[in-house]
Amino acid sequence: MICVETNELLIKPLSGDDINLYLKSEKLLEKKLGLNYSNEKLSYEMKKMLAEISQIIEFENDYLWDTNWLIISKKENIIIGGFLFKGSPNKYGEVEVGYSINKSFRNKGYMRNALMAMLKWAFSKDYVTSIVAETRKDNIASQKVLTKVGMKKYRTTKEYFWYKINKKR
């Protein structure tokens, strides 16, 4: 199975079976993957999103663009967050990303590290030309992460800022 790795992190995509196990119990998935228990509970919103993802990826060969990727601390051997692409790149080669990090791991550089690794992975695909992300206007921490990885604000709506980075040629 594919895994994106940094010095501090493992970033692993979940299969449909893994997602279904995660929905039953966080501890069951952690046990299956040989991880220490994180004592983090999935939010209602995350459970709803994972349920939708599990139905999508069940029928896909190239599910990596539609699944949740776990962000795992190598040092502590626990899940510290999640990352996802919001579907395959569009006809222009653009793909949207989303992410979250557990509260106790915020402001420590983990999300920047994970996002940089996933940008590199996505840009290694010939057909990916740009990556975008939206963040709420009040989510200053996310805006800082996006800026630190080189993304630039390019659009504003009533509630959101949109950031983008293009593949270097």
MARKOLKOL-104006 format. One record per residue (C-alpha): residue number from 1; chain; x, y, z. Coordinates in steps of 0.02 Angstrom, whole numbers, padded with zeros to 5 digits. Last residue first. Example, Ala and Ser with C-alpha at 12.3 -4.5 7.8 and 13.67 -1.06 7.14 Angstrom:
<midos>
MIDO     k   c       xx       yy       zz
MIDO     2   A    00684   -00053    00357
MIDO     1   A    00615   -00225    00390
</midos>
This chain:
<midos>
MIDO     k   c       xx       yy       zz
MIDO   169   A    00385    01189   -00718
MIDO   168   A    00330    01227   -00542
MIDO   167   A    00156    01160   -00513
MIDO   166   A    00034    01297   -00466
MIDO   165   A   -00021    01342   -00290
MIDO   164   A   -00193    01405   -00242
MIDO   163   A   -00286    01480   -00094
MIDO   162   A   -00471    01520   -00076
MIDO   161   A   -00534    01629    00067
MIDO   160   A   -00706    01592    00134
MIDO   159   A   -00862    01664    00216
MIDO   158   A   -00926    01800    00097
MIDO   157   A   -00815    01742   -00045
MIDO   156   A   -00632    01780   -00079
MIDO   155   A   -00521    01718   -00218
MIDO   154   A   -00335    01707   -00257
MIDO   153   A   -00245    01687   -00090
MIDO   152   A   -00073    01615   -00125
MIDO   151   A   -00006    01443   -00077
MIDO   150   A    00178    01431   -00037
MIDO   149   A    00178    01300    00099
MIDO   148   A    00187    01435    00234
MIDO   147   A    00038    01527    00159
MIDO   146   A   -00075    01375    00172
MIDO   145   A   -00021    01343    00351
MIDO   144   A   -00049    01525    00400
MIDO   143   A   -00223    01525    00323
MIDO   142   A   -00262    01366    00420
MIDO   141   A   -00211    01449    00584
MIDO   140   A   -00313    01606    00544
MIDO   139   A   -00476    01510    00526
MIDO   138   A   -00596    01659    00539
MIDO   137   A   -00605    01684    00351
MIDO   136   A   -00651    01501    00329
MIDO   135   A   -00530    01404    00224
MIDO   134   A   -00532    01345    00045
MIDO   133   A   -00393    01247   -00037
MIDO   132   A   -00323    01236   -00213
MIDO   131   A   -00191    01130   -00300
MIDO   130   A   -00124    01160   -00474
MIDO   129   A   -00057    01068   -00627
MIDO   128   A   -00091    00884   -00588
MIDO   127   A   -00087    00776   -00746
MIDO   126   A    00096    00729   -00733
MIDO   125   A    00076    00658   -00558
MIDO   124   A    00225    00705   -00448
MIDO   123   A    00128    00865   -00409
MIDO   122   A    00009    00762   -00301
MIDO   121   A    00149    00684   -00199
MIDO   120   A    00239    00851   -00175
MIDO   119   A    00077    00934   -00121
MIDO   118   A    00050    00788    00000
MIDO   117   A    00221    00809    00078
MIDO   116   A    00199    00998    00096
MIDO   115   A    00028    00971    00175
MIDO   114   A    00097    00847    00302
MIDO   113   A    00241    00961    00356
MIDO   112   A    00127    01114    00366
MIDO   111   A    00004    01010    00467
MIDO   110   A    00139    00949    00586
MIDO   109   A    00217    01120    00617
MIDO   108   A    00185    01122    00805
MIDO   107   A    00041    01246    00812
MIDO   106   A   -00088    01107    00826
MIDO   105   A   -00046    00934    00891
MIDO   104   A   -00156    00935    01048
MIDO   103   A   -00303    00998    00946
MIDO   102   A   -00303    00855    00820
MIDO   101   A   -00258    00910    00645
MIDO   100   A   -00375    00934    00498
MIDO    99   A   -00359    00934    00310
MIDO    98   A   -00439    00978    00144
MIDO    97   A   -00372    00979   -00033
MIDO    96   A   -00439    01032   -00202
MIDO    95   A   -00370    00969   -00368
MIDO    94   A   -00332    01062   -00529
MIDO    93   A   -00271    00972   -00684
MIDO    92   A   -00376    01078   -00803
MIDO    91   A   -00497    00933   -00836
MIDO    90   A   -00524    00915   -00648
MIDO    89   A   -00404    00826   -00530
MIDO    88   A   -00486    00680   -00442
MIDO    87   A   -00597    00709   -00291
MIDO    86   A   -00587    00820   -00138
MIDO    85   A   -00409    00769   -00095
MIDO    84   A   -00399    00721    00086
MIDO    83   A   -00296    00742    00244
MIDO    82   A   -00319    00683    00422
MIDO    81   A   -00249    00713    00594
MIDO    80   A   -00140    00654    00738
MIDO    79   A   -00159    00467    00723
MIDO    78   A   -00037    00384    00842
MIDO    77   A    00136    00305    00835
MIDO    76   A    00207    00433    00958
MIDO    75   A    00370    00465    00866
MIDO    74   A    00303    00418    00695
MIDO    73   A    00156    00538    00711
MIDO    72   A    00018    00477    00594
MIDO    71   A   -00081    00582    00470
MIDO    70   A   -00221    00471    00405
MIDO    69   A   -00271    00494    00223
MIDO    68   A   -00458    00503    00189
MIDO    67   A   -00511    00440    00020
MIDO    66   A   -00565    00517   -00144
MIDO    65   A   -00405    00556   -00240
MIDO    64   A   -00322    00395   -00179
MIDO    63   A   -00468    00290   -00243
MIDO    62   A   -00386    00239   -00406
MIDO    61   A   -00476    00072   -00432
MIDO    60   A   -00645    00141   -00381
MIDO    59   A   -00807    00053   -00332
MIDO    58   A   -00787    00049   -00143
MIDO    57   A   -00709    00221   -00154
MIDO    56   A   -00875    00313   -00167
MIDO    55   A   -00973    00222   -00032
MIDO    54   A   -00830    00237    00093
MIDO    53   A   -00813    00422    00053
MIDO    52   A   -00994    00460    00100
MIDO    51   A   -00976    00368    00267
MIDO    50   A   -00811    00459    00296
MIDO    49   A   -00895    00628    00270
MIDO    48   A   -01036    00588    00393
MIDO    47   A   -00912    00523    00522
MIDO    46   A   -00807    00680    00502
MIDO    45   A   -00958    00793    00526
MIDO    44   A   -01013    00697    00681
MIDO    43   A   -00839    00715    00752
MIDO    42   A   -00723    00566    00764
MIDO    41   A   -00661    00536    00940
MIDO    40   A   -00479    00555    00988
MIDO    39   A   -00416    00438    01125
MIDO    38   A   -00257    00417    01022
MIDO    37   A   -00233    00231    01048
MIDO    36   A   -00063    00172    00992
MIDO    35   A   -00052    00111    00814
MIDO    34   A   -00033   -00065    00745
MIDO    33   A   -00142   -00029    00593
MIDO    32   A   -00276   -00153    00645
MIDO    31   A   -00270   -00088    00825
MIDO    30   A   -00291    00093    00769
MIDO    29   A   -00436    00040    00658
MIDO    28   A   -00522   -00050    00801
MIDO    27   A   -00487    00094    00921
MIDO    26   A   -00573    00222    00809
MIDO    25   A   -00728    00113    00812
MIDO    24   A   -00867    00069    00692
MIDO    23   A   -00831    00217    00576
MIDO    22   A   -00646    00174    00576
MIDO    21   A   -00688   -00005    00525
MIDO    20   A   -00792    00060    00379
MIDO    19   A   -00650    00177    00331
MIDO    18   A   -00525    00034    00336
MIDO    17   A   -00637   -00074    00226
MIDO    16   A   -00652    00068    00099
MIDO    15   A   -00463    00085    00098
MIDO    14   A   -00380    00223    00198
MIDO    13   A   -00233    00321    00130
MIDO    12   A   -00080    00332    00243
MIDO    11   A    00024    00484    00288
MIDO    10   A    00171    00436    00396
MIDO     9   A    00251    00581    00489
MIDO     8   A    00408    00647    00574
MIDO     7   A    00546    00629    00445
MIDO     6   A    00418    00632    00305
MIDO     5   A    00323    00487    00227
MIDO     4   A    00185    00462    00099
MIDO     3   A    00115    00285    00104
MIDO     2   A    00058    00176   -00038
MIDO     1   A    00000    00000    00000
</midos>
